[in-house]
Amino acid sequence: LTMMVVQAGAGLHVFDKDPDFARTALENIEVSGRKALGELDRILGLMREDHDGSERAPRPGLDRLPALVDDTRSAGMRIDLSITGDESAVAPEVSRTAYRIIQEALTNVVKHAGAAPTRVEVVVGDETVEVSVTNGPPSAGAPQNGDPPVAGGVRCLAGVRERTSILGGVFDAGPTDEGGYRLWARLPRDGG
């Protein structure tokens, strides 16, 4: 943190005189901040203990995605899952974030779109991980309670946007031409 404060101070000091130096300082602060958040996440994970002192189960990542989809299917959902690339090459915090994004989106599909057909896609590239959850139009009888009847309910969208932003990724969500909804995020594979 001390280095981030020093870099911020130096960047502010020369902001108008040397914009290139200021830009470099800001880029360094961003990289340091992401690394610090990842490290903090790991430390907090190690510190979490149940009231009896035993460690909590590890938080799930992309390796647990097939089980999540199977559990959701058992609730009557029609879900296609596609995973391309090597999910073991993804940084742990990115893997957990991608899993949580998909979990939140599937929860909202169940809640707001009923048994709408849904496709979950994960593409692990050399530098990025892309996840998308796309559902068809809401099924007959799906609850309509003011939230979007789609994969990205209002609270889900805010959570996904925040999770994606913390890792330096990009996020998009919106209706499809077919009357459904698509939630998409791209994250840096190594966590920034």
Residue pairs with C-beta under 8 A, 6 or more apart in sequence:
1 36
3 32
4 29
4 32
4 33
4 36
7 25
7 26
7 28
7 29
7 32
8 25
8 29
10 21
10 25
11 21
11 22
11 25
11 26
11 29
12 22
14 21
14 22
15 22
30 168
30 192
31 192
34 166
34 167
34 168
34 191
34 192
35 192
37 166
38 91
38 93
38 191
38 192
41 93
42 92
42 93
45 58
45 59
48 55
48 56
49 55
49 56
50 56
59 96
60 67
60 68
60 96
60 99
61 87
61 90
61 92
61 95
61 96
61 98
61 99
62 83
62 87
62 90
62 95
62 98
62 99
62 122
62 124
62 129
63 87
63 88
63 95
64 99
65 81
65 83
65 87
65 99
65 102
65 120
65 122
66 81
68 99
68 102
68 103
68 106
69 79
69 81
69 106
69 120
72 79
72 106
72 110
73 79
75 110
76 115
77 106
77 109
77 110
77 115
77 118
78 115
78 116
78 117
78 118
79 106
79 117
79 118
79 119
79 120
80 117
80 118
80 119
80 120
81 119
81 120
81 121
82 119
82 120
82 121
82 122
83 121
83 122
83 124
84 121
84 122
84 123
84 124
85 122
85 123
85 124
85 125
85 129
86 124
87 95
87 122
87 124
89 124
89 189
90 98
90 124
90 129
90 189
91 189
91 190
91 191
93 167
93 191
94 129
94 167
94 187
94 188
94 189
94 190
94 191
95 129
97 163
97 164
97 166
97 167
97 187
98 122
98 129
98 131
98 185
98 187
100 163
101 131
101 133
101 160
101 163
101 164
101 183
101 185
102 120
102 122
102 131
102 133
104 156
104 159
104 160
105 133
105 151
105 152
105 156
105 160
105 183
106 118
106 120
106 133
106 151
107 156
108 147
108 150
108 151
108 152
108 153
108 156
109 116
109 118
109 133
109 135
109 150
109 151
111 143
111 153
112 138
112 142
112 143
112 144
112 145
112 147
112 148
112 149
112 150
112 153
113 135
113 136
113 137
113 138
113 139
113 142
113 149
113 150
113 151
113 180
113 181
114 138
114 139
114 140
114 141
114 142
114 143
115 139
115 142
116 135
116 136
116 137
116 138
116 139
116 142
116 180
117 135
117 136
118 133
118 134
118 135
118 136
118 151
119 132
119 133
119 134
119 135
120 131
120 132
120 133
121 130
121 131
121 132
121 133
121 134
122 129
122 130
122 131
123 129
123 130
123 131
124 189
125 189
126 189
127 188
127 189
127 190
128 169
128 186
128 187
128 188
128 189
129 186
129 187
129 188
129 189
130 184
130 185
130 186
130 187
131 184
131 185
131 187
132 182
132 183
132 184
132 185
133 151
133 182
133 183
134 151
134 176
134 180
134 181
134 182
134 183
135 150
135 151
135 180
135 181
135 182
136 178
136 179
136 180
137 178
137 179
137 180
138 144
138 149
138 150
142 149
143 149
147 153
147 154
147 155
148 154
148 181
150 175
150 180
150 181
151 173
151 180
151 181
151 182
151 183
152 160
152 173
152 181
152 183
156 183
157 173
157 183
160 171
160 173
160 183
160 185
161 171
163 185
164 170
164 171
164 185
164 187
165 171
167 187
167 188
167 191
167 192
168 187
168 188
168 192
169 185
169 186
169 187
169 188
170 185
170 186
171 184
171 185
171 186
172 183
172 184
172 185
173 181
173 182
173 183
173 184
174 181
174 182
175 181
175 182
176 182
